[in-house]
Amino acid sequence: MSDCTILIKDGSLYLSSDVCDRFFDGLHAVVLLRRDEDLCILPVRHAAAGGYMLKVRNIAGDRVVHAPDFFRDNSCRARESEFSAAWSSAEGALIVAGALRSAN
């Protein structure tokens, strides 16, 4: 089941304001993890924990996560791709199934 759509483009992750409000409300950073072929986007609740910044992209409140190092290190070469994503309560993360499928 798909909860939302995520765009990966040129080493960045694009999240709509709706996605951010629903899954990452009031947060300023996320952690990106690879689980097999899936991308897991975990909320960072404490600034000291680190992670990638959720930068405001426009007046609508859409966000972008610049993570070229993560995508490069995981051999994700897709220039621009949209993926379905769903929240996993068990993982405590937004799961983008198959987002890293093209990785070696």
N, C-alpha and C positions, 0 to 999 in steps of 0.2 A: 504494500500500500504506500502510495506517495503522499507525503505531507506538503511538499513544496518543490520548487525547482531552483537549482544552483547553477551559476555560470562560472566556468573556469576559463580564463583568457590570459594568455601571455604571462603566466606565473602568478596570477592574482585570482582570488576567489571573490565573486560578486554576490552579495546577499541583499535582497530587497528589504525595505523597512519592515514589511509584514513578517518576514522570516526572522529578522532581528528582534522585533517586538515579541514574537511568539516564543522564541527559543533562547534568546540572549538579552532579554530586557534589562536595561540598566548596567550592562557589562561593557567593558572597554577592550577586552582581549579574549582570544580563544587559543586553544592548543590544537594543532593538526597532528594526527597520528595515522600511520598506515596500518591497516589490518588486512593482510592478504591483498586483494584487489580493491578494497574499499577505503575510502577516506572518512575518517572520524573527526568531527569538529566538536571539541569539548569546551564548555564554558569555563572561563577562569574567574573565580570568585574573589581572589585576593591578588592585588597588583604585584606583590612580591613573588608570586608564583611564575611570573614571566608570561610567555606566549606571544602571539602575533596580535598587533593592534587592530581593532575594528575601527577603521577610519571612516568618518562621515564623507560620503561621496557627493551628495547633492542636497538641495533644500527639502526634498521629500524624505530624507533620512535613510536612503539606501546606504549600504556600507561596502567597503572593499577591504580585503585582507591581502596585503602585498607579501607574497611568500615564494619568490622565485627560487630561493635556496631549497625549500622543501620540495617543490615540484621538480627541480633539477636533480636533487639527490635521489628522488624516487622515479627518475627516468620518465616523467610525465611530459611528453612532447606535444601534446595537443595544443594547437594555437588558440582554438576557441571551441568549447563544447558545453552543452547544457545537459545537466543530469537531474534525475529525480532524487530526492532525499527524504528520509523519514526519521523521526525521533525514535531512539531506542531507550526505553526506561532502564533496561538491564545494563546498557553501556553508559548511560548518562550522557549521551552524545547524539548529535545529528549525524546520521550515517548516509554517505553518498556512495551507494552501491556501484561498483565497477568503475569508479572514477580513475583508478590507477591501473586499470586493466592493460593499457598499452605499455605499462612499465615492464622492464626486463626482469 
